[in-house]
C-alpha cells in the first residue's frame, strides 16, 4: 500500500471512542481481521498507517503492540488517548506530548508501608535493562512540538465541566512525563505523591506498556494524551461515568498525531 516502499507507521489506541476521531478523518482503505484483532489500513499525508484498537489496560496495550509489530514491523509506533491530570493547572482539553513515560505502579511496598519505585525491568538480546522511565523518540518529540506550533486545537465545549475559579481559555499543549498503570487515581494527595516522584503531568493505562514493547523491538515511539478529567477540580463519577466526556476523549490528541504524521518525511 505504501508508495514509497518504506515501513508503515503503527498506531495503537485503547478505546473505540478515541479511535473514531482518526477513522472519521481518514477512512480506512481496508480493515484486516486476524484472530481478535482488526488492523485498519489508513493513508495519512502520503504515509501508510496501520491503526489498531487495543482495549484499555497495560496488558491489552502490550499484547496489541506486540501483535502489530509482529504483523507489520512499523518503523514508528504512535499512541494517543485520554488521560487524567496530575497538576491542578492542567485543564480539560489540554494536550500532553509525552517526552517520557513511567510505569507508576511498578513498585515495592516495604514492611513499614513506605514505597520503593522499581521502574522498568526487561531484557533485550539477553541483557537486563533497568530504567526509571523510558524516553520517547527525541526526533518525534521535536516534530510533535513543531506540529503543535501551528495546530488548531479545538476548544473544550462550553456545556462540559470547567472550574468556576478558572477563566475559560483555549487548550494548552504541554510536554513532559506520562505515567501509566491499571489504576485510576482520584485521591489528590496520591496525585501529589506521583507528581513529586515522577514529575508526571498526567496518567493513562497504556503508554508505558506500549513504550516497553517498542523498546524491546527498537521501534521509535511517541505518545500524545489529552486531558479528560482533573480530580483536583472535580472528582470523576466512577460508578456511572455520567460525567465522562465520551465525545471529546482523544479528539485533540488525535488531531495533533495527524499533524505530526503530516510533517514526517515521506
N, C-alpha and C positions, 0 to 999 in steps of 0.2 A: 504493500500500500504506500510505502514511503517513496517519494520521487527522488530522494537524494541517496537512497541506499544505506543511510545511517540507521543506527539502532533507535528504537522508539523511546518516547517518554512515557513512564508509568505514572499513574495517578491512583492513589488509594484513599478512599473516603469512607467514613464509617456508616453514615445514615443515608437512607433514600432522600430524606428531606434536605440533606446537604448536597447530594449528588445531582438533584433535579436542576439546580441552577446551571451547572455545566452542560447537562444534556439538553436543556432548553436552548441555550445559546449556541451549542454545537451538536446538532442532532447526530446520533451515531450513523456511520456509514453501514455498519453491520454490528451485530452482537453475537459473540461466540459463546455457547454454553459448554462448559466442561465440568463434569461432576456437579457440585452445587455452586459453581462459580459462573458468573456472567461477565464476560470481558467485552466492554463497549469500545469499538474502534472509532476514533474521532480524528478529525483534521482540524488543527488549530494553527492558524498563521503559517501554513505550509508544513507543519510538523505532524507526524504520526503520533497519536496519543492513545494509550490503552488504559481505560478507566475501569476500576474495579471497586465495588462496594464490599467492605469487609464485615460490617456489623460492628457494634460497639464493643470495646474492651481490648486489653493488651493481647490476649491470646488470639482473638479473632483477627486483630490487625497484623500480628506476626504471621499467622497462617496465610492470610491473603497476600501479604508482601512476598513471602517465600514462594507462593504459587505463581504470582505474576512474574517474578524474576526467573523462575524455572521455565515458564512458558515462553517469555518474550525477551528476556535478557535486556531490559531497558538500560540506556546509558544514564538516565536521570530518573529518580523517583520522587514525586511530589505528593504532599498531603495537605489537605485543608479541612476545616470544620469549625464547629463552635467550641467555646471554652468558657470557663468561669474566671473572673478577675482575681488576682492576688494583691491588688493595690486599690485603695479607696478612690483614687482619682481616675481610674480607668473605667470608662463609661460603656454602657451597652452600645453596640455598633462599632466600637473601636476595633482596630485590627493589630495583630501582633505578628511580626516577622520573626520566626524562631531562629535566632542565631545559634542557640544551643538547646539541648533537651536533657532532662534528668528524669529518672525513674524514682519518684519521691518516696514510694513505699518499699524500696529496696534497702531495708534497714534491719538492725538487730535491736530488740528491746531488752535491755540488760536487767539484771536481777533487782537493781534498785529503781527500776522504772524509767531510767534515762534511755536515750536513743543514740545509736551509732549508725550513721548513714554509711551503707556499704557500697553504693554506687553500682556501676555496670561491671559484670564479670562474665567474660565469654572467651572463646578460643578462636583463633584464626590460624589455619595451617599448623595446628598443634601447639601454638604459642598462646599462653594465657594473656589476655588483655584486661587490664583493670583501669577504669576511668570513673571519676566522679560525675562526669557529664560527657555527652557526645556533641561534637560541633557539627553544625550544618556545613555544607559545601560553601566555602567563602565566596566563590565566584557567583553562586546562585544567590547568596545573601546580598551581594553587591548589586546584582541585576534586579532583585526584588525591590531594593531601596530605590534604584533608578526608576523602575516602573511606578513606584509609589509617588514619585515627584509629580507625575502628570496624571495619576489615577483620579477618576471622578468617583469618589466613594459615596454611595447613596446614604442620605441622612436616615437616622433612626426614626421610625414612624411616630407621628405626634400622638397617636392613640395608645402607644405602648408605654410601659413604666419608664419614668425619668424622675430622679430625685428632686423634690421641690427646692432643696437647698442649693441646687446647681443650675445655673443658666443653661438652657439648651444650646448645644454647639454642634458643629459638624464633626464627624468621626475623625479621630486622630490615629495615625499609624505609628505604632511603637515597634521597637526591636529589642530582643533580649531572650530570656530563658523561658521555655515552655516546660512545665512539669507534668508528668503523666503517671497515672495509677488507676486501678479499678476502684477508685474512691471518689465520691462527690463530697468535697469538704464544705460544710456550711459554717462551722464554728469560726468566728473571726479571730479568736485567739490562736487557733491552729493555722489559719491562713497567715498570720503574722510570723509564726514559727517557720513555716515553709518558705516564706519570702526571705526571712532572715538567714535561713540555712542555704538557700539556693539562688537568691536574688530573682526568683521567678516572678513573671508578670501575669501568668495565667496557668490554668490546669485543664488537661483533657484526659482521655482514656485510651489514646492510640499512639501518639507521636513517638514516644520513647521506644516502643516495641518496633515500629517501622524503622526508626533510625538504627537500632541494633542489628536488624536483619540486613539493612543496607550496608552497615559496617562490615558484616561478615562476608559480603559479596564484593566489597569495594565499589558499591553503587553510589553515585552522587545523590545527596538527599537534601530536601528542604521542606519545612512545614510552615504554613501560614494559618493563623487562627483568628477568628473574630469572636467578640465578647457577646455572649447571650445573657449572662447574669453576673451580678456582683453582689455577693452575700453581705458585704458591708452595708450596702444601700437598701437591699430588700431580700429577705430570706426566700429562697425558692420553695414552691409548693411541691414537695417530693412525693406526696400521696397521690395527687390527681393530675399534676403538671398542668393545672388550669391556667397558669400564668406563663407557660413556656412559649416563647415567640417562634412557633414552628415555621412560619413562612419566611422568617428572617435568618434562621441559623445557616451559617456557611455562605450566605449570599455575598458579603463583602470580601471575604477571603477568596471565594471562587473567582470573583472579578479580578482581584489582584494576581491570582495564579494565572489567569488568562492573559493579563497584561505582561507578566513575566515571560510566559511562553512566546508571546508575540515578539519580544526583543531578543530571544535566543537565536544564535546563528543557525541558519538552515543548511 
